[in-house]
Amino acid sequence: MNTISAFSKSAIRPVIAGALALVVPSLALAPTMPAPAAAATDARLDQAVAALRAISTLRANFTQTDRNGQRVKGVLSLKQPGKIRFEYEKGVNLLIVGNGSSLTMIDYDVAQVQRWPIKNSPLGALLDPKRDVAQFGKVQPTSSPDVISVEVKDPNKPEYGVITLIFMKKAGAPGGMELVSWVALDSQNQRTTVRLSDHRYGVALPDSTFKWRDPRVTTRRPG
């Protein structure tokens, strides 16, 4: 079976939402001023945010699982501030590239380009610096002190869905915590999971990594 025939492109939006949370961590996960009774919880949120802010460059493999259990793989490249690239495996002719102000999805099968300005993105309410976003990031209980789970949602915009970012303690990772996965639930309660592996920090990523070929000019597969 061709990979793309088993893969729902509708599952891409949760990837985009997660990418926005990843490239704008200071907004998406900004912690509240801690009340005394919640100091420990807020400290863990601080720790997760610090780990994301500490990344200069990152390259990792990812596995995306849609609501039907179908999986596709690819490579994530991240360069702060705000540059990100999801390159899917052969057979899935999609590319997602972020330049800090917007994310672009390029579908080479149908020669289509879609762009999401941050202010109009699925998590736009979380990423608008003019709004108080502190209330949208909340630490969830976990069974291990080495794991931090952060749920991000806007209770006033349920149509944006919910993103839960999972961090694990790792001494060699920036900030001592590593983002290992995120789980997205859309407004129809459909789940998409993205897992990261083989993290490589501080790798050389030229700006050309975040450029893309416009399929409306040519229809060849991206190189």
C-alpha positions as CSV (number, residue, x, y, z in Angstrom):
1,M,0.0,0.0,0.0
2,N,1.3,3.5,-0.9
3,T,2.2,5.4,2.3
4,I,0.1,8.4,1.4
5,S,-3.0,6.3,0.8
6,A,-3.0,5.2,4.4
7,F,-2.2,8.6,5.8
8,S,-4.8,11.2,6.5
9,K,-3.6,14.7,5.5
10,S,-6.2,16.1,8.0
11,A,-3.8,14.9,10.7
12,I,-1.3,17.5,9.6
13,R,-3.1,20.3,11.5
14,P,-2.2,18.9,14.9
15,V,1.5,18.7,13.7
16,I,1.3,22.4,12.8
17,A,-0.3,23.3,16.2
18,G,2.5,21.4,18.0
19,A,5.1,23.1,15.8
20,L,3.8,26.5,16.8
21,A,4.0,25.5,20.5
22,L,7.6,24.4,19.9
23,V,8.9,27.4,18.0
24,V,7.1,30.0,20.3
25,P,7.5,28.4,23.7
26,S,7.7,31.6,25.6
27,L,4.2,32.4,24.5
28,A,2.6,29.0,24.2
29,L,3.7,27.8,27.7
30,A,4.3,31.1,29.6
31,P,3.8,30.2,33.3
32,T,1.6,32.2,35.6
33,M,2.9,33.9,38.7
34,P,2.8,31.1,41.2
35,A,0.4,31.1,44.1
36,P,2.1,29.5,47.2
37,A,0.0,26.3,47.0
38,A,0.9,25.8,43.4
39,A,4.6,26.7,43.5
40,A,5.8,23.2,42.7
41,T,3.5,22.8,39.7
42,D,4.6,26.2,38.4
43,A,8.3,25.3,38.9
44,R,7.8,22.3,36.6
45,L,6.2,24.5,34.0
46,D,9.1,26.9,34.3
47,Q,11.4,24.0,33.7
48,A,9.6,22.9,30.6
49,V,9.7,26.4,29.1
50,A,13.4,26.8,30.0
51,A,14.2,23.5,28.2
52,L,12.6,24.7,25.0
53,R,14.2,28.2,25.2
54,A,17.6,26.6,25.7
55,I,17.5,24.9,22.3
56,S,19.6,26.7,19.6
57,T,19.3,24.0,16.9
58,L,17.8,20.5,16.9
59,R,17.4,17.7,14.5
60,A,15.3,14.7,15.4
61,N,13.4,11.8,13.8
62,F,9.6,11.9,14.3
63,T,6.9,9.3,14.0
64,Q,3.3,10.6,13.5
65,T,0.4,8.4,14.3
66,D,-3.1,9.5,13.2
67,R,-6.5,8.6,14.7
68,N,-6.7,5.3,12.7
69,G,-3.3,4.1,14.0
70,Q,-1.6,4.8,10.6
71,R,2.0,5.9,11.0
72,V,4.4,8.0,9.0
73,K,7.9,9.1,9.7
74,G,10.2,11.9,8.9
75,V,12.9,14.4,10.1
76,L,12.3,17.5,12.2
77,S,14.8,20.4,12.0
78,L,14.5,23.3,14.4
79,K,16.6,26.5,14.5
80,Q,15.8,29.3,16.9
81,P,14.4,31.8,16.6
82,G,11.3,30.3,15.0
83,K,12.6,28.2,12.1
84,I,11.2,24.7,11.8
85,R,10.9,22.0,9.1
86,F,9.0,18.7,9.0
87,E,10.2,16.6,6.1
88,Y,8.1,13.4,5.6
89,E,9.4,10.1,4.4
90,K,9.4,9.0,0.8
91,G,5.8,8.5,-0.4
92,V,4.4,11.3,1.6
93,N,4.9,14.3,-0.6
94,L,4.2,16.9,2.0
95,L,6.5,19.5,3.6
96,I,5.9,21.9,6.6
97,V,8.2,24.9,7.0
98,G,8.1,27.7,9.5
99,N,10.0,31.0,9.3
100,G,9.1,32.5,12.7
101,S,6.0,34.4,11.6
102,S,4.1,31.7,9.7
103,L,4.0,28.0,8.9
104,T,3.6,26.8,5.4
105,M,2.4,23.4,4.3
106,I,3.4,22.4,0.8
107,D,1.5,19.5,-0.8
108,Y,3.5,18.3,-3.9
109,D,0.9,15.8,-4.9
110,V,-1.7,18.5,-5.8
111,A,0.7,21.4,-6.2
112,Q,-0.9,23.3,-3.3
113,V,0.5,25.7,-0.8
114,Q,-1.2,26.7,2.5
115,R,0.1,29.2,4.9
116,W,-0.9,29.9,8.5
117,P,0.1,33.2,10.0
118,I,0.7,32.7,13.7
119,K,-2.2,35.1,14.6
120,N,-4.6,32.9,12.5
121,S,-3.1,29.5,13.3
122,P,-5.0,26.7,15.1
123,L,-3.3,27.9,18.3
124,G,-3.5,31.6,17.4
125,A,-5.0,32.5,20.8
126,L,-1.9,31.1,22.5
127,L,0.5,32.8,20.2
128,D,-0.8,36.3,20.0
129,P,1.6,38.4,22.2
130,K,-1.1,41.0,22.7
131,R,-3.1,38.6,24.8
132,D,-2.5,37.1,28.3
133,V,-1.5,33.6,27.4
134,A,-0.3,32.5,30.8
135,Q,-3.6,30.8,31.6
136,F,-3.3,28.4,28.7
137,G,-0.4,26.2,29.9
138,K,-1.1,23.8,32.7
139,V,1.0,21.0,34.2
140,Q,-0.8,17.6,34.3
141,P,0.0,14.8,36.9
142,T,2.3,12.1,35.8
143,S,3.5,8.8,37.3
144,S,7.1,9.8,37.3
145,P,9.0,12.8,38.7
146,D,11.2,12.6,35.6
147,V,8.3,13.4,33.3
148,I,6.5,16.7,32.8
149,S,3.2,16.9,30.9
150,V,2.0,20.3,29.9
151,E,-1.5,20.7,28.5
152,V,-2.1,23.7,26.3
153,K,-5.6,24.9,25.4
154,D,-7.8,28.0,25.2
155,P,-11.0,27.3,27.1
156,N,-12.7,30.1,25.2
157,K,-11.7,28.6,21.8
158,P,-12.5,24.9,22.0
159,E,-12.3,24.6,18.3
160,Y,-8.6,25.0,18.5
161,G,-8.4,21.7,20.3
162,V,-5.8,20.6,23.0
163,I,-2.1,20.0,22.7
164,T,-0.3,18.1,25.4
165,L,3.5,18.3,25.4
166,I,5.6,15.6,27.1
167,F,9.0,16.2,28.5
168,M,11.5,13.7,30.0
169,K,14.4,14.4,32.3
170,K,17.7,14.0,30.4
171,A,21.1,15.3,31.6
172,G,22.5,15.9,28.1
173,A,19.5,17.9,26.8
174,P,19.4,21.7,27.0
175,G,17.8,22.7,30.3
176,G,18.0,19.1,31.5
177,M,14.6,18.2,29.9
178,E,13.9,16.7,26.5
179,L,10.6,17.2,24.5
180,V,9.8,13.6,23.5
181,S,6.3,13.8,22.1
182,W,3.0,15.8,21.9
183,V,-0.5,14.6,21.6
184,A,-3.2,16.6,19.9
185,L,-7.0,16.3,20.3
186,D,-9.0,18.3,17.8
187,S,-12.5,19.7,18.3
188,Q,-13.9,16.4,17.3
189,N,-11.8,14.6,19.9
190,Q,-9.6,13.0,17.1
191,R,-6.2,12.1,18.4
192,T,-2.8,12.6,16.7
193,T,0.5,11.7,18.3
194,V,3.9,12.9,17.3
195,R,7.0,11.2,18.9
196,L,10.5,12.4,18.6
197,S,13.7,10.3,18.8
198,D,17.4,10.5,18.2
199,H,17.6,14.2,19.2
200,R,20.8,15.9,18.0
201,Y,21.4,19.3,19.5
202,G,23.7,22.1,18.3
203,V,23.9,20.7,14.8
204,A,24.7,23.0,11.9
205,L,21.5,24.0,10.1
206,P,22.0,26.6,7.3
207,D,19.1,28.9,6.6
208,S,18.6,27.0,3.3
209,T,17.2,24.1,5.3
210,F,14.1,26.2,5.8
211,K,13.5,27.1,2.2
212,W,11.1,25.2,0.0
213,R,10.4,24.8,-3.7
214,D,7.1,26.1,-4.9
215,P,5.1,23.2,-6.6
216,R,3.0,25.7,-8.5
217,V,6.2,26.4,-10.6
218,T,7.3,22.8,-10.9
219,T,5.8,19.5,-9.8
220,R,8.9,17.5,-9.1
221,R,9.4,16.0,-5.6
222,P,11.4,18.2,-3.2
223,G,15.1,17.6,-3.1
